[in-house]
Each structure stands twice: as structure tokens, then as C-alpha cells.
Amino acid sequence: MIDKICMFLTNKMRKEMPDVDDEKAEIIYYGLQNIIGEIPKLFIMLGLAYLLGEFKLTLITFLIIMPYRACSGGFHLKTHIGCIITTTAMYCMPAILSKYIVFDNFVKLVTIICIWIFGMIMIKLYAPADTENVPILRKKDRKQKQILSYLILTIALAIAAVINNQIVSNIIIIGYFIQTCTITRLAYKITNNKYGYEVYNTSTM
């Protein structure tokens, strides 16, 4: 069903935009698949979180991490089942762990600084971490997303350092560390992904 919707929308775009060739149409098609495909996954994830009794915290985790993921990118698994499992784990795990992990002030500050340094390095090397199905090829777009990644990571971790709510602070610390890991080359190798900007001819950027 999702494939048919995406194909219909892609064909409609091609009719209205004659300059869209086969290669661009394929990129648009896979992009629509990722966007539209995320909607049912989100509902499934929240449904599983509800069954686990973690609906509220999982939703909060999703809202906290999503701006960073939208800018920094990350790998995508190639099957719907794999995506659902990974998405659920990515947002449910920080929600659950945040209730049980307790940092004292010194350890918390050191952890935040380490995650910030790690994140800044990974963003510099890989963000925005695109995929071959949905590449980000324009230099302007890549630069904007990279800058936003720096800003969001820094602001979020600063909030985690000063906020009095331990659970929300833990969600930021754990969630942003996990998200940063998803853009690394190691994560891409493990999940058999390729960076889109490395696959396509970047001379047109």
C-alpha cells in the first residue's frame, strides 16, 4: 500500500516537473517511502510503549530526540520489521533507563561533556548522515543541517546539565548518545548502509 502511494505521488511530481529524470524520480520515490513509512512505525512504537506502560515517557523521548535526528541523520534498516524494532528500541530504551539511572552531579557533568565532545566530532565527520536512498547532495543543505546538529546537541546537553528533572535529563543524555552513534561509520557498516553523498556523484553539489 505504501509503495503504491509513493509511486502515485512520484509519477504526479514527474508530470508537474518535467526536469525530474529517472534518477531524481528514484530519489523522490525512496524519500517518500521513508517519510510515509515512518507514520505507521510511529504508531506501532507508541502502541508498544503503551503496552509496556511507558507511553508518556516514550512520546517525550521521541519529541526530544527527533529534532537532533532530523538534522544529524542516521542509518535506516532495509526491512519494515527491522525499522520497527530499531525505532521502538531507540525511543523506548532511553525512556525506561531514564527512570533507573542516577548520576551524581560530578559524574553527570563528566558524562555530558564526554557525549558533547564525541557528538561534535561525529557531527563534523558524518552529519548529516544520509543514505543512498535519500541522499543529501547540495552543499548548502548539508552545511545547514550540520550547523543545526551542532546547535541542537549543545543546547540539549546544556539543558540536561542544569534541569532539575532527573528523568528528562537522563532521556537527553542517553537519547542523544544513542542518536549520535547512529550516524557513525561503524553503525553504517553493521547495518549495511552507505552514506548517500559518498555513493552519488557529488560534483553537482
C-alpha positions as CSV (number, residue, x, y, z in Angstrom):
1,M,0.0,0.0,0.0
2,I,2.8,2.4,1.0
3,D,4.7,1.6,-2.2
4,K,1.6,2.3,-4.4
5,I,1.0,5.7,-2.7
6,C,4.7,6.7,-3.1
7,M,4.7,5.6,-6.8
8,F,1.5,7.6,-7.4
9,L,3.0,10.7,-5.8
10,T,6.3,10.3,-7.6
11,N,4.5,10.0,-11.0
12,K,2.4,13.0,-10.2
13,M,5.5,15.1,-9.4
14,R,7.2,13.9,-12.7
15,K,4.1,15.1,-14.7
16,E,4.2,18.5,-13.0
17,M,8.1,18.9,-13.1
18,P,9.4,17.7,-16.5
19,D,13.0,18.3,-15.3
20,V,12.8,15.3,-12.9
21,D,14.7,12.5,-14.6
22,D,14.7,8.8,-13.7
23,E,17.5,9.2,-11.2
24,K,15.8,12.1,-9.4
25,A,12.5,10.3,-9.5
26,E,14.0,7.3,-7.8
27,I,15.4,9.5,-5.1
28,I,12.0,11.2,-4.6
29,Y,10.3,7.7,-4.5
30,Y,12.6,6.4,-1.8
31,G,12.3,9.6,0.1
32,L,8.6,9.4,0.1
33,Q,8.8,5.8,1.2
34,N,10.9,6.8,4.2
35,I,8.6,9.7,5.1
36,I,5.3,7.9,4.7
37,G,6.7,4.7,6.1
38,E,7.6,6.4,9.3
39,I,4.0,7.2,10.2
40,P,2.8,3.6,10.8
41,K,6.1,2.9,12.6
42,L,5.5,5.8,14.9
43,F,2.0,4.5,15.8
44,I,3.3,0.9,16.3
45,M,6.1,2.2,18.5
46,L,3.7,4.2,20.7
47,G,1.4,1.3,20.8
48,L,4.1,-1.0,22.1
49,A,5.2,1.7,24.5
50,Y,1.6,1.9,25.8
51,L,1.6,-1.9,26.4
52,L,4.9,-1.6,28.3
53,G,3.4,1.2,30.4
54,E,5.9,3.7,29.0
55,F,3.7,5.7,26.6
56,K,4.2,9.2,28.1
57,L,8.0,8.9,28.6
58,T,8.4,7.3,25.1
59,L,6.5,10.2,23.5
60,I,8.6,12.7,25.4
61,T,11.8,10.8,24.3
62,F,10.6,10.9,20.7
63,L,9.9,14.7,20.8
64,I,13.3,15.3,22.5
65,I,15.4,13.2,20.1
66,M,13.6,13.9,16.8
67,P,15.0,17.4,16.2
68,Y,18.5,16.2,16.5
69,R,17.8,13.1,14.3
70,A,16.1,15.2,11.7
71,C,19.3,17.3,11.3
72,S,22.1,14.8,12.0
73,G,20.5,11.9,10.1
74,G,21.4,8.2,10.8
75,F,21.2,4.8,9.3
76,H,17.9,3.2,8.1
77,L,17.3,-0.6,8.2
78,K,16.1,-2.1,4.9
79,T,13.1,-4.0,6.2
80,H,9.9,-2.7,7.9
81,I,10.3,-5.2,10.7
82,G,13.9,-4.1,11.4
83,C,12.9,-0.5,11.3
84,I,10.0,-1.0,13.7
85,I,12.2,-2.9,16.2
86,T,15.1,-0.4,15.9
87,T,12.7,2.6,16.2
88,T,11.0,1.1,19.2
89,A,14.3,0.3,21.0
90,M,15.7,3.7,20.2
91,Y,12.9,5.6,21.9
92,C,11.7,3.2,24.5
93,M,15.1,2.3,25.9
94,P,16.1,5.8,27.0
95,A,12.6,6.2,28.4
96,I,12.9,3.1,30.5
97,L,16.6,3.6,31.5
98,S,16.0,7.2,32.5
99,K,13.9,6.1,35.5
100,Y,16.6,3.8,36.9
101,I,19.9,5.5,36.2
102,V,21.1,8.0,38.8
103,F,24.1,10.3,38.2
104,D,25.7,12.3,41.0
105,N,26.5,15.9,39.9
106,F,30.1,15.3,39.0
107,V,29.5,12.1,37.1
108,K,26.6,13.7,35.3
109,L,28.7,16.7,34.2
110,V,31.6,14.5,33.0
111,T,29.2,12.2,31.1
112,I,27.6,15.2,29.4
113,I,31.0,16.7,28.4
114,C,32.2,13.3,27.0
115,I,29.0,12.9,25.0
116,W,29.3,16.5,23.7
117,I,32.9,16.0,22.6
118,F,32.0,12.7,21.0
119,G,29.0,14.2,19.3
120,M,30.8,17.3,18.0
121,I,33.5,15.0,16.4
122,M,30.9,12.7,14.9
123,I,28.9,15.6,13.5
124,K,32.0,17.1,11.9
125,L,32.9,13.7,10.3
126,Y,29.4,12.4,9.3
127,A,26.5,14.7,9.8
128,P,24.2,15.0,8.1
129,A,24.4,11.2,7.8
130,D,22.3,10.4,4.8
131,T,21.6,7.1,2.9
132,E,21.9,6.1,-0.7
133,N,18.1,6.0,-0.9
134,V,17.7,9.5,0.4
135,P,20.9,11.4,-0.3
136,I,21.6,15.0,0.7
137,L,23.8,16.3,-2.1
138,R,23.6,20.1,-2.0
139,K,26.4,21.7,-0.1
140,K,24.1,24.3,1.3
141,D,21.7,21.8,2.7
142,R,24.4,19.7,4.2
143,K,26.0,22.8,5.8
144,Q,22.7,23.9,7.3
145,K,21.9,20.6,8.8
146,Q,25.4,20.2,10.2
147,I,25.3,23.6,11.9
148,L,21.8,22.8,13.3
149,S,23.2,19.5,14.6
150,Y,25.9,21.3,16.5
151,L,23.5,23.8,17.9
152,I,20.8,21.3,18.9
153,L,23.3,18.9,20.5
154,T,24.9,21.7,22.5
155,I,21.6,23.3,23.7
156,A,20.1,19.9,24.6
157,L,23.1,18.8,26.7
158,A,23.3,22.2,28.3
159,I,19.6,21.8,29.4
160,A,20.4,18.3,30.6
161,A,23.2,19.7,32.8
162,V,21.0,22.3,34.6
163,I,17.5,20.9,34.6
164,N,16.1,19.7,37.9
165,N,14.1,16.9,36.3
166,Q,16.3,13.8,36.5
167,I,14.3,11.7,34.2
168,V,14.2,14.3,31.4
169,S,17.9,15.0,31.9
170,N,18.6,11.2,31.6
171,I,16.5,11.0,28.4
172,I,18.5,13.7,26.8
173,I,21.9,12.2,27.8
174,I,21.0,8.6,26.8
175,G,19.0,9.5,23.8
176,Y,21.5,11.9,22.3
177,F,24.3,9.5,22.8
178,I,22.4,6.7,21.0
179,Q,21.4,9.1,18.2
180,T,25.0,10.2,17.7
181,C,26.0,6.5,17.5
182,T,23.6,6.0,14.6
183,I,25.5,8.4,12.3
184,T,28.9,6.7,12.8
185,R,30.7,4.7,10.1
186,L,30.7,1.7,12.4
187,A,26.9,1.8,12.7
188,Y,26.6,2.1,9.0
189,K,28.8,-0.9,8.4
190,I,26.9,-3.0,11.0
191,T,23.6,-2.2,9.4
192,N,24.9,-2.5,5.8
193,N,24.2,1.1,5.0
194,K,26.1,3.6,2.8
195,Y,26.3,7.3,3.0
196,G,24.4,8.8,0.1
197,Y,26.8,11.6,-0.5
198,E,29.6,9.0,-1.0
199,V,27.6,6.9,-3.4
200,Y,26.3,9.6,-5.7
201,N,28.4,11.9,-7.9
202,T,28.9,14.9,-5.6
203,S,30.2,17.1,-8.4
204,T,26.7,18.5,-8.8
205,M,26.6,19.7,-5.2
